[in-house]
Amino acid sequence: MWYFAWILGILLACSFGIINAVWLEFSGYEGEEEQK
């Protein structure tokens, strides 16, 4: 069952990266516009 944990870890890492990108788009984008 090692492949199950391996797939679960990859899905968790991918979802974490997607959530980070979306969160930066909504929260950090406004700050970048204010600096310009």
PDB file of N, CA, C and O in Angstrom, chain B, residues numbered from 101:
ATOM      1  N   MET B 101       0.831  -1.215   0.000  1.00  0.00           N
ATOM      2  CA  MET B 101       0.000   0.000   0.000  1.00  0.00           C
ATOM      3  C   MET B 101       0.860   1.258   0.000  1.00  0.00           C
ATOM      4  O   MET B 101       0.361   2.344   0.293  1.00  0.00           O
ATOM      5  N   TRP B 102       2.132   1.131  -0.320  1.00  0.00           N
ATOM      6  CA  TRP B 102       2.998   2.317  -0.299  1.00  0.00           C
ATOM      7  C   TRP B 102       2.587   3.317  -1.368  1.00  0.00           C
ATOM      8  O   TRP B 102       2.762   4.524  -1.198  1.00  0.00           O
ATOM      9  N   TYR B 103       2.038   2.811  -2.474  1.00  0.00           N
ATOM     10  CA  TYR B 103       1.653   3.715  -3.559  1.00  0.00           C
ATOM     11  C   TYR B 103       0.485   4.604  -3.142  1.00  0.00           C
ATOM     12  O   TYR B 103       0.362   5.733  -3.618  1.00  0.00           O
ATOM     13  N   PHE B 104      -0.376   4.098  -2.250  1.00  0.00           N
ATOM     14  CA  PHE B 104      -1.506   4.906  -1.781  1.00  0.00           C
ATOM     15  C   PHE B 104      -1.008   6.123  -1.009  1.00  0.00           C
ATOM     16  O   PHE B 104      -1.493   7.235  -1.218  1.00  0.00           O
ATOM     17  N   ALA B 105      -0.042   5.916  -0.119  1.00  0.00           N
ATOM     18  CA  ALA B 105       0.523   7.037   0.642  1.00  0.00           C
ATOM     19  C   ALA B 105       1.284   7.978  -0.283  1.00  0.00           C
ATOM     20  O   ALA B 105       1.283   9.191  -0.070  1.00  0.00           O
ATOM     21  N   TRP B 106       1.933   7.432  -1.303  1.00  0.00           N
ATOM     22  CA  TRP B 106       2.703   8.248  -2.247  1.00  0.00           C
ATOM     23  C   TRP B 106       1.771   9.155  -3.050  1.00  0.00           C
ATOM     24  O   TRP B 106       2.042  10.344  -3.215  1.00  0.00           O
ATOM     25  N   ILE B 107       0.662   8.581  -3.552  1.00  0.00           N
ATOM     26  CA  ILE B 107      -0.311   9.374  -4.314  1.00  0.00           C
ATOM     27  C   ILE B 107      -0.967  10.410  -3.406  1.00  0.00           C
ATOM     28  O   ILE B 107      -1.185  11.550  -3.815  1.00  0.00           O
ATOM     29  N   LEU B 108      -1.283  10.011  -2.169  1.00  0.00           N
ATOM     30  CA  LEU B 108      -1.915  10.937  -1.233  1.00  0.00           C
ATOM     31  C   LEU B 108      -0.988  12.113  -0.942  1.00  0.00           C
ATOM     32  O   LEU B 108      -1.440  13.256  -0.862  1.00  0.00           O
ATOM     33  N   GLY B 109       0.297  11.840  -0.785  1.00  0.00           N
ATOM     34  CA  GLY B 109       1.259  12.911  -0.521  1.00  0.00           C
ATOM     35  C   GLY B 109       1.388  13.860  -1.700  1.00  0.00           C
ATOM     36  O   GLY B 109       1.497  15.072  -1.514  1.00  0.00           O
ATOM     37  N   ILE B 110       1.377  13.316  -2.915  1.00  0.00           N
ATOM     38  CA  ILE B 110       1.486  14.169  -4.107  1.00  0.00           C
ATOM     39  C   ILE B 110       0.230  15.024  -4.263  1.00  0.00           C
ATOM     40  O   ILE B 110       0.320  16.207  -4.593  1.00  0.00           O
ATOM     41  N   LEU B 111      -0.937  14.431  -4.026  1.00  0.00           N
ATOM     42  CA  LEU B 111      -2.178  15.206  -4.119  1.00  0.00           C
ATOM     43  C   LEU B 111      -2.192  16.313  -3.068  1.00  0.00           C
ATOM     44  O   LEU B 111      -2.642  17.425  -3.344  1.00  0.00           O
ATOM     45  N   LEU B 112      -1.701  16.013  -1.867  1.00  0.00           N
ATOM     46  CA  LEU B 112      -1.671  17.018  -0.805  1.00  0.00           C
ATOM     47  C   LEU B 112      -0.735  18.157  -1.182  1.00  0.00           C
ATOM     48  O   LEU B 112      -1.063  19.326  -0.979  1.00  0.00           O
ATOM     49  N   ALA B 113       0.436  17.820  -1.733  1.00  0.00           N
ATOM     50  CA  ALA B 113       1.398  18.859  -2.122  1.00  0.00           C
ATOM     51  C   ALA B 113       0.841  19.703  -3.271  1.00  0.00           C
ATOM     52  O   ALA B 113       0.995  20.924  -3.269  1.00  0.00           O
ATOM     53  N   CYS B 114       0.200  19.067  -4.247  1.00  0.00           N
ATOM     54  CA  CYS B 114      -0.367  19.814  -5.380  1.00  0.00           C
ATOM     55  C   CYS B 114      -1.486  20.734  -4.909  1.00  0.00           C
ATOM     56  O   CYS B 114      -1.556  21.890  -5.326  1.00  0.00           O
ATOM     57  N   SER B 115      -2.361  20.229  -4.045  1.00  0.00           N
ATOM     58  CA  SER B 115      -3.457  21.065  -3.562  1.00  0.00           C
ATOM     59  C   SER B 115      -2.925  22.218  -2.721  1.00  0.00           C
ATOM     60  O   SER B 115      -3.471  23.320  -2.767  1.00  0.00           O
ATOM     61  N   PHE B 116      -1.865  21.977  -1.952  1.00  0.00           N
ATOM     62  CA  PHE B 116      -1.267  23.045  -1.143  1.00  0.00           C
ATOM     63  C   PHE B 116      -0.689  24.129  -2.047  1.00  0.00           C
ATOM     64  O   PHE B 116      -0.840  25.319  -1.769  1.00  0.00           O
ATOM     65  N   GLY B 117      -0.026  23.719  -3.128  1.00  0.00           N
ATOM     66  CA  GLY B 117       0.543  24.695  -4.059  1.00  0.00           C
ATOM     67  C   GLY B 117      -0.540  25.495  -4.773  1.00  0.00           C
ATOM     68  O   GLY B 117      -0.389  26.699  -4.978  1.00  0.00           O
ATOM     69  N   ILE B 118      -1.636  24.831  -5.154  1.00  0.00           N
ATOM     70  CA  ILE B 118      -2.727  25.532  -5.839  1.00  0.00           C
ATOM     71  C   ILE B 118      -3.385  26.526  -4.892  1.00  0.00           C
ATOM     72  O   ILE B 118      -3.685  27.654  -5.282  1.00  0.00           O
ATOM     73  N   ILE B 119      -3.614  26.105  -3.632  1.00  0.00           N
ATOM     74  CA  ILE B 119      -4.227  27.009  -2.651  1.00  0.00           C
ATOM     75  C   ILE B 119      -3.319  28.207  -2.407  1.00  0.00           C
ATOM     76  O   ILE B 119      -3.800  29.333  -2.287  1.00  0.00           O
ATOM     77  N   ASN B 120      -2.017  27.975  -2.333  1.00  0.00           N
ATOM     78  CA  ASN B 120      -1.071  29.080  -2.137  1.00  0.00           C
ATOM     79  C   ASN B 120      -1.135  30.050  -3.305  1.00  0.00           C
ATOM     80  O   ASN B 120      -1.158  31.262  -3.091  1.00  0.00           O
ATOM     81  N   ALA B 121      -1.165  29.546  -4.536  1.00  0.00           N
ATOM     82  CA  ALA B 121      -1.201  30.414  -5.716  1.00  0.00           C
ATOM     83  C   ALA B 121      -2.491  31.227  -5.744  1.00  0.00           C
ATOM     84  O   ALA B 121      -2.464  32.423  -6.034  1.00  0.00           O
ATOM     85  N   VAL B 122      -3.620  30.586  -5.444  1.00  0.00           N
ATOM     86  CA  VAL B 122      -4.906  31.294  -5.450  1.00  0.00           C
ATOM     87  C   VAL B 122      -4.932  32.340  -4.345  1.00  0.00           C
ATOM     88  O   VAL B 122      -5.416  33.451  -4.558  1.00  0.00           O
ATOM     89  N   TRP B 123      -4.416  31.998  -3.165  1.00  0.00           N
ATOM     90  CA  TRP B 123      -4.426  32.935  -2.042  1.00  0.00           C
ATOM     91  C   TRP B 123      -3.542  34.145  -2.343  1.00  0.00           C
ATOM     92  O   TRP B 123      -3.896  35.275  -2.004  1.00  0.00           O
ATOM     93  N   LEU B 124      -2.390  33.910  -2.982  1.00  0.00           N
ATOM     94  CA  LEU B 124      -1.511  35.024  -3.337  1.00  0.00           C
ATOM     95  C   LEU B 124      -2.153  35.893  -4.415  1.00  0.00           C
ATOM     96  O   LEU B 124      -1.967  37.110  -4.418  1.00  0.00           O
ATOM     97  N   GLU B 125      -2.902  35.286  -5.324  1.00  0.00           N
ATOM     98  CA  GLU B 125      -3.566  36.057  -6.373  1.00  0.00           C
ATOM     99  C   GLU B 125      -4.567  37.038  -5.768  1.00  0.00           C
ATOM    100  O   GLU B 125      -4.651  38.185  -6.206  1.00  0.00           O
ATOM    101  N   PHE B 126      -5.330  36.591  -4.756  1.00  0.00           N
ATOM    102  CA  PHE B 126      -6.383  37.440  -4.198  1.00  0.00           C
ATOM    103  C   PHE B 126      -5.854  38.393  -3.135  1.00  0.00           C
ATOM    104  O   PHE B 126      -6.314  39.532  -3.058  1.00  0.00           O
ATOM    105  N   SER B 127      -4.903  37.962  -2.317  1.00  0.00           N
ATOM    106  CA  SER B 127      -4.455  38.802  -1.199  1.00  0.00           C
ATOM    107  C   SER B 127      -3.216  39.619  -1.548  1.00  0.00           C
ATOM    108  O   SER B 127      -3.147  40.799  -1.203  1.00  0.00           O
ATOM    109  N   GLY B 128      -2.237  39.021  -2.222  1.00  0.00           N
ATOM    110  CA  GLY B 128      -0.988  39.724  -2.498  1.00  0.00           C
ATOM    111  C   GLY B 128      -1.073  40.620  -3.719  1.00  0.00           C
ATOM    112  O   GLY B 128      -0.284  41.554  -3.858  1.00  0.00           O
ATOM    113  N   TYR B 129      -2.029  40.343  -4.612  1.00  0.00           N
ATOM    114  CA  TYR B 129      -2.119  41.124  -5.851  1.00  0.00           C
ATOM    115  C   TYR B 129      -2.487  42.577  -5.559  1.00  0.00           C
ATOM    116  O   TYR B 129      -1.979  43.492  -6.207  1.00  0.00           O
ATOM    117  N   GLU B 130      -3.375  42.788  -4.576  1.00  0.00           N
ATOM    118  CA  GLU B 130      -3.788  44.144  -4.228  1.00  0.00           C
ATOM    119  C   GLU B 130      -2.606  44.934  -3.677  1.00  0.00           C
ATOM    120  O   GLU B 130      -2.441  46.113  -3.987  1.00  0.00           O
ATOM    121  N   GLY B 131      -1.782  44.276  -2.857  1.00  0.00           N
ATOM    122  CA  GLY B 131      -0.624  44.957  -2.298  1.00  0.00           C
ATOM    123  C   GLY B 131       0.357  45.364  -3.379  1.00  0.00           C
ATOM    124  O   GLY B 131       0.977  46.424  -3.289  1.00  0.00           O
ATOM    125  N   GLU B 132       0.506  44.530  -4.405  1.00  0.00           N
ATOM    126  CA  GLU B 132       1.420  44.861  -5.499  1.00  0.00           C
ATOM    127  C   GLU B 132       0.902  46.069  -6.278  1.00  0.00           C
ATOM    128  O   GLU B 132       1.687  46.917  -6.702  1.00  0.00           O
ATOM    129  N   GLU B 133      -0.395  46.150  -6.465  1.00  0.00           N
ATOM    130  CA  GLU B 133      -0.964  47.283  -7.199  1.00  0.00           C
ATOM    131  C   GLU B 133      -0.790  48.577  -6.409  1.00  0.00           C
ATOM    132  O   GLU B 133      -0.555  49.636  -6.991  1.00  0.00           O
ATOM    133  N   GLU B 134      -0.905  48.493  -5.078  1.00  0.00           N
ATOM    134  CA  GLU B 134      -0.767  49.690  -4.252  1.00  0.00           C
ATOM    135  C   GLU B 134       0.664  50.216  -4.301  1.00  0.00           C
ATOM    136  O   GLU B 134       0.876  51.428  -4.263  1.00  0.00           O
ATOM    137  N   GLN B 135       1.643  49.328  -4.385  1.00  0.00           N
ATOM    138  CA  GLN B 135       3.042  49.754  -4.417  1.00  0.00           C
ATOM    139  C   GLN B 135       3.344  50.495  -5.720  1.00  0.00           C
ATOM    140  O   GLN B 135       4.150  51.426  -5.725  1.00  0.00           O
ATOM    141  N   LYS B 136       2.712  50.099  -6.814  1.00  0.00           N
ATOM    142  CA  LYS B 136       2.935  50.774  -8.099  1.00  0.00           C
ATOM    143  C   LYS B 136       2.225  52.123  -8.067  1.00  0.00           C
ATOM    144  O   LYS B 136       2.273  52.870  -9.045  1.00  0.00           O
TER     145      LYS B 136
END
